[in-house]
Amino acid sequence: MPFFVLANPRSGSSMFRLMLNAHSNITVPPESGFALWYADMYYGLDRYDQKVYESFADDVFRAKKFDMWGVSRDQLLKAIIKNKPKSYIGMVDSIYEAYARVKGKESTIFGDKNNYYIEHIDLIEEYFPDSKIIFLFRDGRDVAVSYKNIDQGKINSNYAPKLSKDVEVIAEEWSENVRKFLSVVERNENTIAVKYEELIANPKSELSRVLNFLGERFEEKTLRFHEFNDEPKEFLQWKSKTLEGVDAQNVNKYKKYLTSQEVKKFNRIAERELLALEYEID
C-alpha cells in the first residue's frame, strides 16, 4: 500500500518528497497522478493477466508528466510481469518499483506526492484503503509570497504552475485546503500532520517522527536530500530551491514581502485556519 503526501502548492512538498526519497528503503517519484487517473479502468478487475499488464503499462507510459521519469515502457512492463500483481494496487506499486530500479534503489516502501490529489482525497481512501497520508502545512502568508514570486512568463514548460497573484484568492484557496486536510486528520487515524516551519527548524526530529509513522528508522542521508535531487530538470525552473539544503531562515517571509494591507486581507479571510495551525496573527 503506497503512502501519499498532500500539501497546498508552494508549501515545501518537493523538498519533503526529496527528503523521504533519499531514504534507502523509500522511493517517492516526481509528480504524476496516474495512480488515480486509471483507477476507474483497472480497479477490481476479475483477473489481472498479461493483457491487462500490457494495457496498463501503455496507459501509464502515456500519462501526463510520466515522460519526465526516464522510465521506458518496456521497463514498466518488465516490473509488472516480474511481480505478477493480482490487484490494481499491486500494479501501481510495480510502477513505483520500476522507477526505483532505474534509480538503482531496492525500496520496499513507495510514496506518491501530488497536489492534484488535494481535490480527490476521497478517491485515495476508496482505491487505496488503509493507505497512510502525510499532510504538510505551511503558513499561508508565506505560501502567498511564493505564489507571487513565481514569474510564469520566464518558465518554459507545458507543466508550469498556474498560480494566482491575488492575495485574497490565495487566502481562500489555502484556507479551503487547510480545512479539508484537518477534517481528514481528525477522522482518519492513518494520517500525520507536519508543519513546514517545524521541518526546517528541527529536520532530524520531524523526519524521525514521519519515518516512524512509515515504519522506518531515520537515516542521516535524508538531511542531504539535495545531493540526491531527482526532480526533472524542467521542473527546476520553479523548484530550484530543492538544489539547496535546509534553510531554517525560510520563514515569516510575508513580513518583508507582503504589504501590510495584503497581510490584513489574508488574515481576515484565513484567521480561523491560521489559528488552528497555531500561526500568529499580527
C-alpha positions, 0 to 999 in steps of 0.5 A: 500500500503506497503512502501519499503526501498532500500539501497546498502548492508552494508549501515545501512538498518537493523538498519533503518528497526529496527528503523521504526519497533519499531514504534507502528503503523509500522511493517517492517519484516526481509528480504524476497522478496516474495512480488515480487517473486509471483507477476507474479502468483497472480497479477490481478487475476479475483477473489481472493477466498479461493483457491487462499488464500490457494495457496498463503499462501503455496507459501509464507510459502515456500519462501526463508528466510520466515522460519526465521519469526516464522510465521506458515502457518496456521497463514498466512492463518488465516490473509488472510481469516480474511481480505478477500483481493480482490487484490494481494496487499491486500494479501501481506499486510495480510502477513505483518499483520500476522507477526505483530500479532505474534509480538503482534503489531496492525500496520496499516502501513507495510514496506518491506526492501530488497536489492534484490529489488535494481535490480527490482525497476521497478517491485515495481512501476508496482505491487505496484503503488503509493507505497512510497520508502525510499532510504538510502545512505551511503558513499561508502568508508565506505560501502567498509570497511564493505564489507571487514570486513565481514569474510564469512568463520566464518558465518554459514548460507545458507543466508550469504552475498556474498560480494566482497573484491575488492575495485574497484568492490565495487566502481562500484557496489555502484556507479551503485546503487547510480545512479539508486536510484537518477534517481528514486528520481528525477522522482518519487515524492513518494520517500525520500532520507536519508543519513546514516551519517545524521541518526546517527548524528541527529536520532530524526530529520531524523526519524521525517522527514521519519515518516512524509513522512509515515504519522506518528508522531515520537515516542521516542521508535524508538531511542531504536530500539535495545531493540526491535531487531527482526532480526533472530538470524542467521542473527546476525552473520553479523548484530550484530551491530543492538544489539547496539544503535546509534553510531554517531562515525560510520563514515569516517571509510575508513580513518583508514581502507582503504589504501590510494591507495584503497581510490584513486581507489574508488574515481576515479571510484565513484567521480561523485556519491560521489559528488552528495551525497555531500561526500568529496573527499580527 
